[in-house]
Amino acid sequence: MTGYRLSDRALADLDQLYEHGIHNFGLRQADGYYDGLIARFQAIVDNPLQWRRVDEVGEGLRRSVFGSHSIYYLIDADDIAIVRILGYQELGGSFDKAKK
């Protein structure tokens, strides 16, 4: 694997959770959590099969839990496609057009 890429929805998820972190926990804690997520993205690239498949959520999806968020990703031929980063909210409809 050469790296990872975030879908538009995953990028929006990341922006939203960072903003939420700043407003609710402060900049320092939000930065630390953000940095931890980025490190987890790299860990997924380094060993993408470590986390289990969640085909019941979406065909080929895998999930890595980090803190209070689940990182949903697909293994592509060249990289990891991170499709969503979700908190405790319900999954219903969260993966419509997830591969875009």
Contacts in CASP RR format, 6 or more apart in sequence:
PFRMAT RR
TARGET T0000
AUTHOR 0000-0000-0000
METHOD contacts of the structure
MODEL  1
MTGYRLSDRALADLDQLYEHGIHNFGLRQADGYYDGLIARFQAIVDNPLQ
WRRVDEVGEGLRRSVFGSHSIYYLIDADDIAIVRILGYQELGGSFDKAKK
1 45 0 8 1.000
1 46 0 8 1.000
1 48 0 8 1.000
1 75 0 8 1.000
1 78 0 8 1.000
1 79 0 8 1.000
1 80 0 8 1.000
2 78 0 8 1.000
2 79 0 8 1.000
3 42 0 8 1.000
3 45 0 8 1.000
3 79 0 8 1.000
3 80 0 8 1.000
4 41 0 8 1.000
4 42 0 8 1.000
4 44 0 8 1.000
4 45 0 8 1.000
4 73 0 8 1.000
4 79 0 8 1.000
4 80 0 8 1.000
4 81 0 8 1.000
4 82 0 8 1.000
5 79 0 8 1.000
5 80 0 8 1.000
5 81 0 8 1.000
5 82 0 8 1.000
6 14 0 8 1.000
6 82 0 8 1.000
7 81 0 8 1.000
7 82 0 8 1.000
7 83 0 8 1.000
7 84 0 8 1.000
7 98 0 8 1.000
7 99 0 8 1.000
7 100 0 8 1.000
8 100 0 8 1.000
9 83 0 8 1.000
9 84 0 8 1.000
9 98 0 8 1.000
9 100 0 8 1.000
10 82 0 8 1.000
10 83 0 8 1.000
10 84 0 8 1.000
10 85 0 8 1.000
13 84 0 8 1.000
13 85 0 8 1.000
13 86 0 8 1.000
14 34 0 8 1.000
14 37 0 8 1.000
14 85 0 8 1.000
17 33 0 8 1.000
17 69 0 8 1.000
17 85 0 8 1.000
17 87 0 8 1.000
18 30 0 8 1.000
18 33 0 8 1.000
18 34 0 8 1.000
21 29 0 8 1.000
21 30 0 8 1.000
21 33 0 8 1.000
22 30 0 8 1.000
25 33 0 8 1.000
33 67 0 8 1.000
36 66 0 8 1.000
37 66 0 8 1.000
37 69 0 8 1.000
37 71 0 8 1.000
37 85 0 8 1.000
40 64 0 8 1.000
40 66 0 8 1.000
40 71 0 8 1.000
41 71 0 8 1.000
41 80 0 8 1.000
41 82 0 8 1.000
43 50 0 8 1.000
43 64 0 8 1.000
44 50 0 8 1.000
44 51 0 8 1.000
44 64 0 8 1.000
44 71 0 8 1.000
44 73 0 8 1.000
44 80 0 8 1.000
44 82 0 8 1.000
45 79 0 8 1.000
45 80 0 8 1.000
48 62 0 8 1.000
48 73 0 8 1.000
48 75 0 8 1.000
48 80 0 8 1.000
49 75 0 8 1.000
50 64 0 8 1.000
51 62 0 8 1.000
51 63 0 8 1.000
51 64 0 8 1.000
52 62 0 8 1.000
52 63 0 8 1.000
53 60 0 8 1.000
53 61 0 8 1.000
53 62 0 8 1.000
54 61 0 8 1.000
54 62 0 8 1.000
54 63 0 8 1.000
54 72 0 8 1.000
55 61 0 8 1.000
57 63 0 8 1.000
57 72 0 8 1.000
57 91 0 8 1.000
57 95 0 8 1.000
58 95 0 8 1.000
58 98 0 8 1.000
60 74 0 8 1.000
60 75 0 8 1.000
61 72 0 8 1.000
61 73 0 8 1.000
61 74 0 8 1.000
61 83 0 8 1.000
61 95 0 8 1.000
61 98 0 8 1.000
62 72 0 8 1.000
62 73 0 8 1.000
62 74 0 8 1.000
62 75 0 8 1.000
63 70 0 8 1.000
63 71 0 8 1.000
63 72 0 8 1.000
63 73 0 8 1.000
64 70 0 8 1.000
64 71 0 8 1.000
64 73 0 8 1.000
65 71 0 8 1.000
68 87 0 8 1.000
68 88 0 8 1.000
69 85 0 8 1.000
69 86 0 8 1.000
69 87 0 8 1.000
70 84 0 8 1.000
70 85 0 8 1.000
70 86 0 8 1.000
70 87 0 8 1.000
71 82 0 8 1.000
71 84 0 8 1.000
71 85 0 8 1.000
72 82 0 8 1.000
72 83 0 8 1.000
72 84 0 8 1.000
72 85 0 8 1.000
72 86 0 8 1.000
72 95 0 8 1.000
72 98 0 8 1.000
73 80 0 8 1.000
73 81 0 8 1.000
73 82 0 8 1.000
73 83 0 8 1.000
74 80 0 8 1.000
74 81 0 8 1.000
74 83 0 8 1.000
74 99 0 8 1.000
75 81 0 8 1.000
81 99 0 8 1.000
83 95 0 8 1.000
83 98 0 8 1.000
83 99 0 8 1.000
84 94 0 8 1.000
84 95 0 8 1.000
84 98 0 8 1.000
86 94 0 8 1.000
END
